[in-house]
């Protein structure tokens, strides 16, 4: 190199549309630009297995 430092340029955040007013307990799905769309994320799988009480 000839004494100069390489610099990188940060990408600006995309302009997202209006925010959906629907409630999603797990948040919203994001589009290819990282913007939330008005579709709920599916529920997360439980960490612990479900325990059944009583007779089987």
mmJSON file of the N, C-alpha and C atoms, coordinates in Angstrom:
{"data_MODEL":{"atom_site":{
"group_PDB":["ATOM","ATOM","ATOM","ATOM","ATOM","ATOM","ATOM","ATOM","ATOM","ATOM","ATOM","ATOM","ATOM","ATOM","ATOM","ATOM","ATOM","ATOM","ATOM","ATOM","ATOM","ATOM","ATOM","ATOM","ATOM","ATOM","ATOM","ATOM","ATOM","ATOM","ATOM","ATOM","ATOM","ATOM","ATOM","ATOM","ATOM","ATOM","ATOM","ATOM","ATOM","ATOM","ATOM","ATOM","ATOM","ATOM","ATOM","ATOM","ATOM","ATOM","ATOM","ATOM","ATOM","ATOM","ATOM","ATOM","ATOM","ATOM","ATOM","ATOM","ATOM","ATOM","ATOM","ATOM","ATOM","ATOM","ATOM","ATOM","ATOM","ATOM","ATOM","ATOM","ATOM","ATOM","ATOM","ATOM","ATOM","ATOM","ATOM","ATOM","ATOM","ATOM","ATOM","ATOM","ATOM","ATOM","ATOM","ATOM","ATOM","ATOM","ATOM","ATOM","ATOM","ATOM","ATOM","ATOM","ATOM","ATOM","ATOM","ATOM","ATOM","ATOM","ATOM","ATOM","ATOM","ATOM","ATOM","ATOM","ATOM","ATOM","ATOM","ATOM","ATOM","ATOM","ATOM","ATOM","ATOM","ATOM","ATOM","ATOM","ATOM","ATOM","ATOM","ATOM","ATOM","ATOM","ATOM","ATOM","ATOM","ATOM","ATOM","ATOM","ATOM","ATOM","ATOM","ATOM","ATOM","ATOM","ATOM","ATOM","ATOM","ATOM","ATOM","ATOM","ATOM","ATOM","ATOM","ATOM","ATOM","ATOM","ATOM","ATOM","ATOM","ATOM","ATOM","ATOM","ATOM","ATOM","ATOM","ATOM","ATOM","ATOM","ATOM","ATOM","ATOM","ATOM","ATOM","ATOM"],
"id":[1,2,3,4,5,6,7,8,9,10,11,12,13,14,15,16,17,18,19,20,21,22,23,24,25,26,27,28,29,30,31,32,33,34,35,36,37,38,39,40,41,42,43,44,45,46,47,48,49,50,51,52,53,54,55,56,57,58,59,60,61,62,63,64,65,66,67,68,69,70,71,72,73,74,75,76,77,78,79,80,81,82,83,84,85,86,87,88,89,90,91,92,93,94,95,96,97,98,99,100,101,102,103,104,105,106,107,108,109,110,111,112,113,114,115,116,117,118,119,120,121,122,123,124,125,126,127,128,129,130,131,132,133,134,135,136,137,138,139,140,141,142,143,144,145,146,147,148,149,150,151,152,153,154,155,156,157,158,159,160,161,162,163,164,165,166,167,168],
"type_symbol":["N","C","C","N","C","C","N","C","C","N","C","C","N","C","C","N","C","C","N","C","C","N","C","C","N","C","C","N","C","C","N","C","C","N","C","C","N","C","C","N","C","C","N","C","C","N","C","C","N","C","C","N","C","C","N","C","C","N","C","C","N","C","C","N","C","C","N","C","C","N","C","C","N","C","C","N","C","C","N","C","C","N","C","C","N","C","C","N","C","C","N","C","C","N","C","C","N","C","C","N","C","C","N","C","C","N","C","C","N","C","C","N","C","C","N","C","C","N","C","C","N","C","C","N","C","C","N","C","C","N","C","C","N","C","C","N","C","C","N","C","C","N","C","C","N","C","C","N","C","C","N","C","C","N","C","C","N","C","C","N","C","C","N","C","C","N","C","C"],
"label_atom_id":["N","CA","C","N","CA","C","N","CA","C","N","CA","C","N","CA","C","N","CA","C","N","CA","C","N","CA","C","N","CA","C","N","CA","C","N","CA","C","N","CA","C","N","CA","C","N","CA","C","N","CA","C","N","CA","C","N","CA","C","N","CA","C","N","CA","C","N","CA","C","N","CA","C","N","CA","C","N","CA","C","N","CA","C","N","CA","C","N","CA","C","N","CA","C","N","CA","C","N","CA","C","N","CA","C","N","CA","C","N","CA","C","N","CA","C","N","CA","C","N","CA","C","N","CA","C","N","CA","C","N","CA","C","N","CA","C","N","CA","C","N","CA","C","N","CA","C","N","CA","C","N","CA","C","N","CA","C","N","CA","C","N","CA","C","N","CA","C","N","CA","C","N","CA","C","N","CA","C","N","CA","C","N","CA","C","N","CA","C","N","CA","C","N","CA","C"],
"label_alt_id":[null,null,null,null,null,null,null,null,null,null,null,null,null,null,null,null,null,null,null,null,null,null,null,null,null,null,null,null,null,null,null,null,null,null,null,null,null,null,null,null,null,null,null,null,null,null,null,null,null,null,null,null,null,null,null,null,null,null,null,null,null,null,null,null,null,null,null,null,null,null,null,null,null,null,null,null,null,null,null,null,null,null,null,null,null,null,null,null,null,null,null,null,null,null,null,null,null,null,null,null,null,null,null,null,null,null,null,null,null,null,null,null,null,null,null,null,null,null,null,null,null,null,null,null,null,null,null,null,null,null,null,null,null,null,null,null,null,null,null,null,null,null,null,null,null,null,null,null,null,null,null,null,null,null,null,null,null,null,null,null,null,null,null,null,null,null,null,null],
"label_comp_id":["UNK","UNK","UNK","UNK","UNK","UNK","UNK","UNK","UNK","UNK","UNK","UNK","UNK","UNK","UNK","UNK","UNK","UNK","UNK","UNK","UNK","UNK","UNK","UNK","UNK","UNK","UNK","UNK","UNK","UNK","UNK","UNK","UNK","UNK","UNK","UNK","UNK","UNK","UNK","UNK","UNK","UNK","UNK","UNK","UNK","UNK","UNK","UNK","UNK","UNK","UNK","UNK","UNK","UNK","UNK","UNK","UNK","UNK","UNK","UNK","UNK","UNK","UNK","UNK","UNK","UNK","UNK","UNK","UNK","UNK","UNK","UNK","UNK","UNK","UNK","UNK","UNK","UNK","UNK","UNK","UNK","UNK","UNK","UNK","UNK","UNK","UNK","UNK","UNK","UNK","UNK","UNK","UNK","UNK","UNK","UNK","UNK","UNK","UNK","UNK","UNK","UNK","UNK","UNK","UNK","UNK","UNK","UNK","UNK","UNK","UNK","UNK","UNK","UNK","UNK","UNK","UNK","UNK","UNK","UNK","UNK","UNK","UNK","UNK","UNK","UNK","UNK","UNK","UNK","UNK","UNK","UNK","UNK","UNK","UNK","UNK","UNK","UNK","UNK","UNK","UNK","UNK","UNK","UNK","UNK","UNK","UNK","UNK","UNK","UNK","UNK","UNK","UNK","UNK","UNK","UNK","UNK","UNK","UNK","UNK","UNK","UNK","UNK","UNK","UNK","UNK","UNK","UNK"],
"label_asym_id":["A","A","A","A","A","A","A","A","A","A","A","A","A","A","A","A","A","A","A","A","A","A","A","A","A","A","A","A","A","A","A","A","A","A","A","A","A","A","A","A","A","A","A","A","A","A","A","A","A","A","A","A","A","A","A","A","A","A","A","A","A","A","A","A","A","A","A","A","A","A","A","A","A","A","A","A","A","A","A","A","A","A","A","A","A","A","A","A","A","A","A","A","A","A","A","A","A","A","A","A","A","A","A","A","A","A","A","A","A","A","A","A","A","A","A","A","A","A","A","A","A","A","A","A","A","A","A","A","A","A","A","A","A","A","A","A","A","A","A","A","A","A","A","A","A","A","A","A","A","A","A","A","A","A","A","A","A","A","A","A","A","A","A","A","A","A","A","A"],
"label_entity_id":["1","1","1","1","1","1","1","1","1","1","1","1","1","1","1","1","1","1","1","1","1","1","1","1","1","1","1","1","1","1","1","1","1","1","1","1","1","1","1","1","1","1","1","1","1","1","1","1","1","1","1","1","1","1","1","1","1","1","1","1","1","1","1","1","1","1","1","1","1","1","1","1","1","1","1","1","1","1","1","1","1","1","1","1","1","1","1","1","1","1","1","1","1","1","1","1","1","1","1","1","1","1","1","1","1","1","1","1","1","1","1","1","1","1","1","1","1","1","1","1","1","1","1","1","1","1","1","1","1","1","1","1","1","1","1","1","1","1","1","1","1","1","1","1","1","1","1","1","1","1","1","1","1","1","1","1","1","1","1","1","1","1","1","1","1","1","1","1"],
"label_seq_id":[1,1,1,2,2,2,3,3,3,4,4,4,5,5,5,6,6,6,7,7,7,8,8,8,9,9,9,10,10,10,11,11,11,12,12,12,13,13,13,14,14,14,15,15,15,16,16,16,17,17,17,18,18,18,19,19,19,20,20,20,21,21,21,22,22,22,23,23,23,24,24,24,25,25,25,26,26,26,27,27,27,28,28,28,29,29,29,30,30,30,31,31,31,32,32,32,33,33,33,34,34,34,35,35,35,36,36,36,37,37,37,38,38,38,39,39,39,40,40,40,41,41,41,42,42,42,43,43,43,44,44,44,45,45,45,46,46,46,47,47,47,48,48,48,49,49,49,50,50,50,51,51,51,52,52,52,53,53,53,54,54,54,55,55,55,56,56,56],
"pdbx_PDB_ins_code":[null,null,null,null,null,null,null,null,null,null,null,null,null,null,null,null,null,null,null,null,null,null,null,null,null,null,null,null,null,null,null,null,null,null,null,null,null,null,null,null,null,null,null,null,null,null,null,null,null,null,null,null,null,null,null,null,null,null,null,null,null,null,null,null,null,null,null,null,null,null,null,null,null,null,null,null,null,null,null,null,null,null,null,null,null,null,null,null,null,null,null,null,null,null,null,null,null,null,null,null,null,null,null,null,null,null,null,null,null,null,null,null,null,null,null,null,null,null,null,null,null,null,null,null,null,null,null,null,null,null,null,null,null,null,null,null,null,null,null,null,null,null,null,null,null,null,null,null,null,null,null,null,null,null,null,null,null,null,null,null,null,null,null,null,null,null,null,null],
"Cartn_x":[0.856,0.0,0.89,0.32,1.099,0.8,0.672,0.494,-0.937,-1.882,-3.276,-4.023,-4.943,-5.765,-7.006,-7.416,-8.679,-9.817,-10.86,-12.043,-13.232,-14.171,-15.397,-16.553,-17.564,-18.737,-19.879,-20.544,-21.682,-22.904,-23.672,-24.917,-25.944,-26.699,-27.74,-28.91,-29.635,-30.788,-31.851,-32.564,-33.603,-34.776,-35.457,-36.671,-37.798,-38.307,-39.396,-40.738,-41.744,-43.087,-43.696,-44.987,-45.657,-45.626,-45.652,-45.615,-47.015,-47.089,-48.36,-48.828,-50.112,-50.643,-51.192,-50.931,-51.375,-50.388,-50.874,-49.999,-49.506,-48.211,-47.596,-46.684,-47.011,-46.215,-44.758,-44.462,-43.095,-42.471,-43.115,-42.598,-43.069,-42.573,-42.993,-41.931,-42.376,-41.488,-40.873,-39.606,-38.943,-38.784,-38.847,-38.647,-37.151,-36.787,-35.379,-34.518,-35.153,-34.413,-34.321,-34.919,-34.889,-36.026,-37.005,-38.17,-39.262,-39.912,-40.993,-42.197,-42.802,-44.037,-45.162,-46.376,-47.523,-47.9,-46.91,-47.098,-46.392,-47.089,-46.505,-45.513,-44.418,-43.472,-44.165,-43.841,-44.461,-43.989,-44.77,-44.363,-43.055,-42.272,-41.01,-41.312,-40.47,-40.639,-40.292,-41.051,-40.74,-39.367,-38.685,-37.37,-37.511,-38.513,-38.749,-39.928,-39.91,-41.054,-42.285,-43.441,-44.676,-44.82,-45.184,-45.352,-46.842,-47.2,-48.594,-48.782,-49.799,-50.108,-51.344,-51.419,-52.611,-52.391,-53.503,-53.45,-53.11,-52.394,-52.075,-52.704],
"Cartn_y":[-1.187,0.0,1.233,2.3,3.524,4.522,4.027,4.922,5.341,4.867,5.248,4.109,4.451,3.456,3.167,1.917,1.569,1.987,2.484,2.83,2.062,1.83,1.173,2.152,1.965,2.822,1.994,2.528,1.832,2.025,0.971,1.061,1.749,2.643,3.313,2.359,2.587,1.745,1.97,0.901,1.068,1.861,2.545,3.268,2.245,1.994,1.034,1.76,1.027,1.585,1.781,2.069,2.277,1.01,1.199,0.085,-0.501,-1.814,-2.51,-2.355,-2.168,-1.957,-3.238,-4.369,-5.66,-6.123,-6.854,-7.377,-8.758,-8.948,-10.252,-10.572,-11.592,-11.903,-12.247,-12.736,-13.099,-12.114,-10.998,-10.003,-10.258,-9.443,-9.514,-10.167,-10.761,-11.283,-10.065,-10.191,-9.091,-9.418,-8.36,-8.561,-8.619,-8.685,-8.843,-7.639,-6.511,-5.309,-5.144,-6.09,-6.008,-5.199,-4.857,-4.099,-5.058,-4.76,-5.628,-5.53,-6.684,-6.692,-7.14,-6.918,-7.168,-8.657,-9.497,-10.942,-11.351,-12.077,-12.491,-13.628,-13.59,-14.703,-15.876,-17.108,-18.272,-18.394,-19.086,-19.255,-20.038,-19.692,-20.395,-21.747,-22.722,-24.043,-23.944,-24.623,-24.562,-25.162,-24.571,-25.055,-26.381,-26.463,-27.689,-28.436,-29.772,-30.533,-30.298,-30.448,-30.307,-31.461,-31.153,-32.166,-32.449,-33.731,-34.126,-34.62,-34.118,-34.549,-35.449,-36.349,-37.196,-38.553,-39.237,-40.598,-40.548,-41.579,-41.67,-42.875],
"Cartn_z":[0.0,0.0,0.0,-0.382,-0.516,0.604,1.851,2.988,3.277,2.506,2.738,3.416,4.272,4.958,4.133,4.147,3.494,4.411,3.857,4.645,4.101,4.967,4.52,4.703,3.915,4.022,4.58,5.555,6.148,5.263,5.143,4.385,5.259,4.666,5.436,5.652,6.735,7.031,5.957,5.569,4.56,5.119,4.256,4.654,4.688,5.874,6.033,5.962,5.573,5.484,6.863,6.903,8.193,9.043,10.353,11.29,11.434,11.418,11.579,13.025,13.216,14.556,15.178,14.548,15.06,16.133,17.152,18.198,17.8,17.86,17.607,18.785,19.58,20.774,20.467,19.27,18.906,17.927,17.707,16.773,15.346,14.434,13.041,12.161,11.077,10.043,9.353,8.916,8.228,6.745,5.915,4.484,4.17,2.9,2.519,2.875,3.214,3.6,5.114,5.862,7.32,7.901,7.066,7.54,7.997,9.129,9.584,8.654,8.364,7.579,8.506,8.131,9.006,9.022,9.318,9.449,10.733,11.6,12.876,12.68,13.477,13.5,14.165,13.742,14.379,15.826,16.663,18.058,18.145,19.153,19.379,20.01,19.701,20.302,21.778,22.635,24.065,24.355,25.32,25.719,26.461,27.309,28.084,27.479,27.529,27.026,27.907,27.326,28.074,29.053,30.269,31.31,31.45,31.384,31.543,32.959,33.614,34.975,34.956,35.904,36.013,35.386,35.141,34.585,33.102,32.685,31.26,30.657],
"occupancy":[1.0,1.0,1.0,1.0,1.0,1.0,1.0,1.0,1.0,1.0,1.0,1.0,1.0,1.0,1.0,1.0,1.0,1.0,1.0,1.0,1.0,1.0,1.0,1.0,1.0,1.0,1.0,1.0,1.0,1.0,1.0,1.0,1.0,1.0,1.0,1.0,1.0,1.0,1.0,1.0,1.0,1.0,1.0,1.0,1.0,1.0,1.0,1.0,1.0,1.0,1.0,1.0,1.0,1.0,1.0,1.0,1.0,1.0,1.0,1.0,1.0,1.0,1.0,1.0,1.0,1.0,1.0,1.0,1.0,1.0,1.0,1.0,1.0,1.0,1.0,1.0,1.0,1.0,1.0,1.0,1.0,1.0,1.0,1.0,1.0,1.0,1.0,1.0,1.0,1.0,1.0,1.0,1.0,1.0,1.0,1.0,1.0,1.0,1.0,1.0,1.0,1.0,1.0,1.0,1.0,1.0,1.0,1.0,1.0,1.0,1.0,1.0,1.0,1.0,1.0,1.0,1.0,1.0,1.0,1.0,1.0,1.0,1.0,1.0,1.0,1.0,1.0,1.0,1.0,1.0,1.0,1.0,1.0,1.0,1.0,1.0,1.0,1.0,1.0,1.0,1.0,1.0,1.0,1.0,1.0,1.0,1.0,1.0,1.0,1.0,1.0,1.0,1.0,1.0,1.0,1.0,1.0,1.0,1.0,1.0,1.0,1.0,1.0,1.0,1.0,1.0,1.0,1.0],
"B_iso_or_equiv":[0.0,0.0,0.0,0.0,0.0,0.0,0.0,0.0,0.0,0.0,0.0,0.0,0.0,0.0,0.0,0.0,0.0,0.0,0.0,0.0,0.0,0.0,0.0,0.0,0.0,0.0,0.0,0.0,0.0,0.0,0.0,0.0,0.0,0.0,0.0,0.0,0.0,0.0,0.0,0.0,0.0,0.0,0.0,0.0,0.0,0.0,0.0,0.0,0.0,0.0,0.0,0.0,0.0,0.0,0.0,0.0,0.0,0.0,0.0,0.0,0.0,0.0,0.0,0.0,0.0,0.0,0.0,0.0,0.0,0.0,0.0,0.0,0.0,0.0,0.0,0.0,0.0,0.0,0.0,0.0,0.0,0.0,0.0,0.0,0.0,0.0,0.0,0.0,0.0,0.0,0.0,0.0,0.0,0.0,0.0,0.0,0.0,0.0,0.0,0.0,0.0,0.0,0.0,0.0,0.0,0.0,0.0,0.0,0.0,0.0,0.0,0.0,0.0,0.0,0.0,0.0,0.0,0.0,0.0,0.0,0.0,0.0,0.0,0.0,0.0,0.0,0.0,0.0,0.0,0.0,0.0,0.0,0.0,0.0,0.0,0.0,0.0,0.0,0.0,0.0,0.0,0.0,0.0,0.0,0.0,0.0,0.0,0.0,0.0,0.0,0.0,0.0,0.0,0.0,0.0,0.0,0.0,0.0,0.0,0.0,0.0,0.0,0.0,0.0,0.0,0.0,0.0,0.0],
"pdbx_formal_charge":[null,null,null,null,null,null,null,null,null,null,null,null,null,null,null,null,null,null,null,null,null,null,null,null,null,null,null,null,null,null,null,null,null,null,null,null,null,null,null,null,null,null,null,null,null,null,null,null,null,null,null,null,null,null,null,null,null,null,null,null,null,null,null,null,null,null,null,null,null,null,null,null,null,null,null,null,null,null,null,null,null,null,null,null,null,null,null,null,null,null,null,null,null,null,null,null,null,null,null,null,null,null,null,null,null,null,null,null,null,null,null,null,null,null,null,null,null,null,null,null,null,null,null,null,null,null,null,null,null,null,null,null,null,null,null,null,null,null,null,null,null,null,null,null,null,null,null,null,null,null,null,null,null,null,null,null,null,null,null,null,null,null,null,null,null,null,null,null],
"auth_seq_id":[1,1,1,2,2,2,3,3,3,4,4,4,5,5,5,6,6,6,7,7,7,8,8,8,9,9,9,10,10,10,11,11,11,12,12,12,13,13,13,14,14,14,15,15,15,16,16,16,17,17,17,18,18,18,19,19,19,20,20,20,21,21,21,22,22,22,23,23,23,24,24,24,25,25,25,26,26,26,27,27,27,28,28,28,29,29,29,30,30,30,31,31,31,32,32,32,33,33,33,34,34,34,35,35,35,36,36,36,37,37,37,38,38,38,39,39,39,40,40,40,41,41,41,42,42,42,43,43,43,44,44,44,45,45,45,46,46,46,47,47,47,48,48,48,49,49,49,50,50,50,51,51,51,52,52,52,53,53,53,54,54,54,55,55,55,56,56,56],
"auth_comp_id":["UNK","UNK","UNK","UNK","UNK","UNK","UNK","UNK","UNK","UNK","UNK","UNK","UNK","UNK","UNK","UNK","UNK","UNK","UNK","UNK","UNK","UNK","UNK","UNK","UNK","UNK","UNK","UNK","UNK","UNK","UNK","UNK","UNK","UNK","UNK","UNK","UNK","UNK","UNK","UNK","UNK","UNK","UNK","UNK","UNK","UNK","UNK","UNK","UNK","UNK","UNK","UNK","UNK","UNK","UNK","UNK","UNK","UNK","UNK","UNK","UNK","UNK","UNK","UNK","UNK","UNK","UNK","UNK","UNK","UNK","UNK","UNK","UNK","UNK","UNK","UNK","UNK","UNK","UNK","UNK","UNK","UNK","UNK","UNK","UNK","UNK","UNK","UNK","UNK","UNK","UNK","UNK","UNK","UNK","UNK","UNK","UNK","UNK","UNK","UNK","UNK","UNK","UNK","UNK","UNK","UNK","UNK","UNK","UNK","UNK","UNK","UNK","UNK","UNK","UNK","UNK","UNK","UNK","UNK","UNK","UNK","UNK","UNK","UNK","UNK","UNK","UNK","UNK","UNK","UNK","UNK","UNK","UNK","UNK","UNK","UNK","UNK","UNK","UNK","UNK","UNK","UNK","UNK","UNK","UNK","UNK","UNK","UNK","UNK","UNK","UNK","UNK","UNK","UNK","UNK","UNK","UNK","UNK","UNK","UNK","UNK","UNK","UNK","UNK","UNK","UNK","UNK","UNK"],
"auth_asym_id":["A","A","A","A","A","A","A","A","A","A","A","A","A","A","A","A","A","A","A","A","A","A","A","A","A","A","A","A","A","A","A","A","A","A","A","A","A","A","A","A","A","A","A","A","A","A","A","A","A","A","A","A","A","A","A","A","A","A","A","A","A","A","A","A","A","A","A","A","A","A","A","A","A","A","A","A","A","A","A","A","A","A","A","A","A","A","A","A","A","A","A","A","A","A","A","A","A","A","A","A","A","A","A","A","A","A","A","A","A","A","A","A","A","A","A","A","A","A","A","A","A","A","A","A","A","A","A","A","A","A","A","A","A","A","A","A","A","A","A","A","A","A","A","A","A","A","A","A","A","A","A","A","A","A","A","A","A","A","A","A","A","A","A","A","A","A","A","A"],
"auth_atom_id":["N","CA","C","N","CA","C","N","CA","C","N","CA","C","N","CA","C","N","CA","C","N","CA","C","N","CA","C","N","CA","C","N","CA","C","N","CA","C","N","CA","C","N","CA","C","N","CA","C","N","CA","C","N","CA","C","N","CA","C","N","CA","C","N","CA","C","N","CA","C","N","CA","C","N","CA","C","N","CA","C","N","CA","C","N","CA","C","N","CA","C","N","CA","C","N","CA","C","N","CA","C","N","CA","C","N","CA","C","N","CA","C","N","CA","C","N","CA","C","N","CA","C","N","CA","C","N","CA","C","N","CA","C","N","CA","C","N","CA","C","N","CA","C","N","CA","C","N","CA","C","N","CA","C","N","CA","C","N","CA","C","N","CA","C","N","CA","C","N","CA","C","N","CA","C","N","CA","C","N","CA","C","N","CA","C","N","CA","C","N","CA","C","N","CA","C"],
"pdbx_PDB_model_num":[1,1,1,1,1,1,1,1,1,1,1,1,1,1,1,1,1,1,1,1,1,1,1,1,1,1,1,1,1,1,1,1,1,1,1,1,1,1,1,1,1,1,1,1,1,1,1,1,1,1,1,1,1,1,1,1,1,1,1,1,1,1,1,1,1,1,1,1,1,1,1,1,1,1,1,1,1,1,1,1,1,1,1,1,1,1,1,1,1,1,1,1,1,1,1,1,1,1,1,1,1,1,1,1,1,1,1,1,1,1,1,1,1,1,1,1,1,1,1,1,1,1,1,1,1,1,1,1,1,1,1,1,1,1,1,1,1,1,1,1,1,1,1,1,1,1,1,1,1,1,1,1,1,1,1,1,1,1,1,1,1,1,1,1,1,1,1,1]
}}}
